[in-house]
Amino acid sequence: EDVIKVHLDTEVNNLGSGDLIQCKINIENLKSIEKLTKYGFSIEDSGVTYEMTVDNKILKRSDFRVELAVEKDRKVIQEIAQDAFSGTRFKDSYFGVNSANKIYKHWVSAAIKGVHDDCCLIKKNKDELIIGFATVKKVDNYIKIGLIAVDNNYKRKGIAKELMKLVEVYAVQNNVDRIMVTTQCNNNAAKSLYRSMGYSIFSEFYWLYFKV
C-alpha cells in the first residue's frame, strides 16, 4: 500500500491542475482497486476483452476481399466513427469538450497512416461507398482490433459480422491465428456479436480515473 501511495504522490507532483491519471485493472484484482479508490480514484467504466482462434479455411471464401483505407477515405470513416461511439469512456468531464470525437478522429487518421494501429480495413457497398471499417494491429502472436464501426444506415444488416470476417482473413494473411477485441461491458450489441462468432472472454477490467 505504501508503494502505491509513493508512486501516486510522485505522479501527482509531476502533473498540473486538471491533468488525469488513468488506470486499467483486472476486475479480479480487488486489493488494488480498493487501494486506488481509497486514494481518490473513481471507477468510471468497465470493459471486456474477447479472443478467438481463426480457422485458415476462411481464405477459401472468395467473397471476403481485404481492402485497406487510404487518405482519401479518411473523412468518410471519421464520420462513421463520430456517429458510432457515443457511449465512449472518453468523457468530456475528464478529457475536455467534444473529447471523444477528437480522439476517434485522430485514431482513424493515425490508423490509415499505419500509426498506432497498422491499418484500417474497410467494407464497401455495391456502389463502392464505405459503410464500415475496422482498425487492426499485429501484437506479438495475435491481431488486436482497435475500432470497429458500421454506418448508421447499414446497421442490423450483417455488416459488422462481415467486418469481423475481414479481420479473420487479414489475420491469416499475416500468419496469425488469434484475434482479440475489447468493448465496454454495457455494449450488449458488440458482446452478442462476438459471442455469436465464437469469441470467448479473455479478461474483464475496470477503468479508474484520478483528476488532479
TINUZA-235425 format. One record per residue (C-alpha): residue number from 0; residue in one letter; x, y, z. Coordinates in pm, whole numbers, padded with zeros to 5 digits, m for minus. Each point is the difference from the previous one (the first is absolute). Layout:
[NUM, 'A', [X, Y, Z]]
...
//
This chain:
[0, 'E', [00000, 00000, 00000]]
[1, 'D', [00287, 00238, 00084]]
[2, 'V', [00158, m00073, m00341]]
[3, 'I', [m00322, 00094, m00180]]
[4, 'K', [m00025, 00322, 00201]]
[5, 'V', [00361, 00095, m00077]]
[6, 'H', [m00048, m00058, m00374]]
[7, 'L', [m00331, 00187, 00003]]
[8, 'D', [00148, 00296, 00186]]
[9, 'T', [00287, 00011, m00252]]
[10, 'E', [m00239, m00004, m00296]]
[11, 'V', [m00221, 00272, 00148]]
[12, 'N', [00301, 00222, 00073]]
[13, 'N', [00102, m00026, m00367]]
[14, 'L', [m00343, 00105, m00125]]
[15, 'G', [m00181, 00329, m00023]]
[16, 'S', [m00348, 00094, 00111]]
[17, 'G', [m00264, m00172, m00212]]
[18, 'D', [00232, m00278, m00120]]
[19, 'L', [m00123, m00358, 00013]]
[20, 'I', [00144, m00331, 00117]]
[21, 'Q', [m00162, m00309, m00152]]
[22, 'C', [00028, m00353, 00132]]
[23, 'K', [m00123, m00320, m00165]]
[24, 'I', [m00036, m00287, 00248]]
[25, 'N', [m00129, m00356, m00027]]
[26, 'I', [m00329, m00025, 00191]]
[27, 'E', [00142, m00291, 00201]]
[28, 'N', [00276, 00222, 00142]]
[29, 'L', [m00220, 00115, 00287]]
[30, 'K', [00281, 00109, 00232]]
[31, 'S', [00146, 00247, m00250]]
[32, 'I', [m00345, 00133, m00088]]
[33, 'E', [m00075, 00054, 00368]]
[34, 'K', [00332, 00180, 00056]]
[35, 'L', [m00042, 00228, m00301]]
[36, 'T', [m00354, 00101, 00093]]
[37, 'K', [00131, 00074, 00349]]
[38, 'Y', [00244, 00249, m00155]]
[39, 'G', [m00268, 00177, m00199]]
[40, 'F', [m00032, m00200, m00322]]
[41, 'S', [m00352, m00058, m00128]]
[42, 'I', [m00124, m00291, m00210]]
[43, 'E', [m00127, 00164, m00319]]
[44, 'D', [m00040, m00288, m00242]]
[45, 'S', [00032, m00375, m00041]]
[46, 'G', [00106, m00207, m00295]]
[47, 'V', [00037, m00354, m00125]]
[48, 'T', [00256, m00147, m00239]]
[49, 'Y', [m00094, m00292, m00224]]
[50, 'E', [00228, m00238, m00189]]
[51, 'M', [m00041, m00253, m00278]]
[52, 'T', [00216, m00243, m00196]]
[53, 'V', [m00039, 00042, m00376]]
[54, 'D', [m00062, m00288, m00238]]
[55, 'N', [00218, 00050, m00310]]
[56, 'K', [m00281, m00144, m00213]]
[57, 'I', [m00133, 00357, m00003]]
[58, 'L', [00240, 00065, m00291]]
[59, 'K', [m00210, m00229, m00219]]
[60, 'R', [m00289, 00246, 00019]]
[61, 'S', [00032, 00200, m00323]]
[62, 'D', [m00251, 00262, 00116]]
[63, 'F', [00231, 00133, 00273]]
[64, 'R', [00244, 00239, m00168]]
[65, 'V', [00215, 00206, 00233]]
[66, 'E', [00019, 00368, m00095]]
[67, 'L', [00197, 00260, 00192]]
[68, 'A', [m00106, 00361, 00048]]
[69, 'V', [00210, 00276, m00157]]
[70, 'E', [00018, 00370, 00075]]
[71, 'K', [m00290, 00094, m00230]]
[72, 'D', [m00225, m00226, 00212]]
[73, 'R', [00083, 00174, 00326]]
[74, 'K', [m00293, 00244, 00029]]
[75, 'V', [m00264, m00263, m00077]]
[76, 'I', [00145, m00238, 00258]]
[77, 'Q', [00026, 00278, 00259]]
[78, 'E', [m00368, 00079, m00052]]
[79, 'I', [m00093, m00364, 00057]]
[80, 'A', [00212, m00002, 00317]]
[81, 'Q', [m00158, 00321, 00127]]
[82, 'D', [m00348, m00151, m00018]]
[83, 'A', [00100, m00340, 00136]]
[84, 'F', [00182, 00070, 00325]]
[85, 'S', [m00246, 00208, 00202]]
[86, 'G', [00034, m00216, 00313]]
[87, 'T', [00375, 00041, 00024]]
[88, 'R', [00212, 00000, 00314]]
[89, 'F', [00161, 00323, m00124]]
[90, 'K', [m00231, 00229, 00195]]
[91, 'D', [00008, 00377, m00043]]
[92, 'S', [00024, 00050, 00377]]
[93, 'Y', [00339, m00173, m00004]]
[94, 'F', [00139, 00051, m00349]]
[95, 'G', [m00143, 00338, m00105]]
[96, 'V', [m00285, 00128, m00215]]
[97, 'N', [m00086, m00224, m00297]]
[98, 'S', [00288, m00223, 00107]]
[99, 'A', [m00131, m00330, m00135]]
[100, 'N', [m00050, 00137, m00351]]
[101, 'K', [00351, 00148, m00003]]
[102, 'I', [00158, m00321, 00129]]
[103, 'Y', [m00175, m00226, m00250]]
[104, 'K', [00073, 00234, m00290]]
[105, 'H', [00368, m00016, 00088]]
[106, 'W', [m00018, m00377, 00051]]
[107, 'V', [m00147, m00054, m00348]]
[108, 'S', [00248, 00235, m00165]]
[109, 'A', [00294, m00169, 00174]]
[110, 'A', [m00120, m00350, m00094]]
[111, 'I', [m00024, 00093, m00368]]
[112, 'K', [00361, 00121, 00020]]
[113, 'G', [00108, m00317, 00181]]
[114, 'V', [00066, 00181, 00327]]
[115, 'H', [m00118, m00157, 00330]]
[116, 'D', [m00209, m00257, m00190]]
[117, 'D', [00152, m00165, m00309]]
[118, 'C', [m00284, 00077, m00238]]
[119, 'C', [m00371, 00060, m00046]]
[120, 'L', [m00207, m00267, m00176]]
[121, 'I', [m00310, 00122, m00184]]
[122, 'K', [m00326, m00149, m00120]]
[123, 'K', [m00176, 00150, m00305]]
[124, 'N', [m00350, m00038, m00141]]
[125, 'K', [m00082, m00083, m00362]]
[126, 'D', [00045, 00367, m00091]]
[127, 'E', [00356, m00004, 00139]]
[128, 'L', [m00094, 00221, 00295]]
[129, 'I', [00161, m00072, 00336]]
[130, 'I', [m00257, m00132, 00248]]
[131, 'G', [00224, m00135, 00275]]
[132, 'F', [00357, m00027, 00122]]
[133, 'A', [00228, m00174, 00249]]
[134, 'T', [00345, 00109, 00115]]
[135, 'V', [00245, m00280, 00078]]
[136, 'K', [00348, m00051, 00139]]
[137, 'K', [00225, m00305, 00019]]
[138, 'V', [00121, m00043, 00358]]
[139, 'D', [00237, m00290, 00061]]
[140, 'N', [m00198, m00310, m00104]]
[141, 'Y', [m00345, 00154, m00043]]
[142, 'I', [m00197, 00266, m00186]]
[143, 'K', [m00155, 00268, 00218]]
[144, 'I', [m00312, 00180, m00123]]
[145, 'G', [00012, 00365, 00102]]
[146, 'L', [m00319, 00153, m00137]]
[147, 'I', [m00285, m00163, m00191]]
[148, 'A', [m00308, 00188, m00118]]
[149, 'V', [m00280, m00010, m00258]]
[150, 'D', [m00180, 00287, m00171]]
[151, 'N', [m00333, 00066, 00177]]
[152, 'N', [m00190, m00063, m00325]]
[153, 'Y', [00139, m00354, m00022]]
[154, 'K', [m00035, m00122, 00356]]
[155, 'R', [m00179, m00331, 00068]]
[156, 'K', [00085, m00119, m00350]]
[157, 'G', [00289, m00229, 00086]]
[158, 'I', [00271, 00252, m00090]]
[159, 'A', [00172, m00022, 00339]]
[160, 'K', [00025, m00377, m00039]]
[161, 'E', [00149, 00045, m00348]]
[162, 'L', [00257, 00242, 00142]]
[163, 'M', [00096, m00257, 00263]]
[164, 'K', [00045, m00257, m00277]]
[165, 'L', [00226, 00244, m00186]]
[166, 'V', [00213, 00025, 00314]]
[167, 'E', [00024, m00380, 00004]]
[168, 'V', [00120, m00001, m00361]]
[169, 'Y', [00252, 00275, 00081]]
[170, 'A', [00127, m00201, 00297]]
[171, 'V', [00055, m00317, m00203]]
[172, 'Q', [00166, 00198, m00280]]
[173, 'N', [00243, 00132, 00261]]
[174, 'N', [00069, m00347, 00145]]
[175, 'V', [m00194, 00062, 00320]]
[176, 'D', [m00271, m00231, 00131]]
[177, 'R', [m00123, 00196, 00302]]
[178, 'I', [m00214, 00314, 00021]]
[179, 'M', [m00080, 00214, 00304]]
[180, 'V', [m00260, 00275, 00030]]
[181, 'T', [m00114, 00216, 00291]]
[182, 'T', [m00331, 00170, 00065]]
[183, 'Q', [m00181, 00167, 00288]]
[184, 'C', [m00196, m00227, 00231]]
[185, 'N', [m00321, 00190, m00076]]
[186, 'N', [00037, m00046, m00377]]
[187, 'N', [m00236, m00295, m00023]]
[188, 'A', [m00021, 00009, m00380]]
[189, 'A', [00377, m00037, m00038]]
[190, 'K', [00020, m00275, 00262]]
[191, 'S', [m00280, m00191, m00169]]
[192, 'L', [00177, 00032, m00336]]
[193, 'Y', [00330, m00132, 00133]]
[194, 'R', [m00162, m00292, 00180]]
[195, 'S', [m00198, m00093, m00312]]
[196, 'M', [00326, m00022, m00195]]
[197, 'G', [00170, m00234, 00244]]
[198, 'Y', [00190, 00250, 00214]]
[199, 'S', [00050, m00076, 00369]]
[200, 'I', [00082, 00230, 00291]]
[201, 'F', [00372, 00051, 00059]]
[202, 'S', [m00018, 00260, 00278]]
[203, 'E', [m00222, 00262, 00162]]
[204, 'F', [00122, 00327, 00144]]
[205, 'Y', [m00083, 00340, 00148]]
[206, 'W', [00120, 00343, m00109]]
[207, 'L', [00078, 00218, 00304]]
[208, 'Y', [00064, 00373, m00031]]
[209, 'F', [00168, 00251, 00228]]
[210, 'K', [m00021, 00366, m00095]]
[211, 'V', [00257, 00232, 00152]]
//
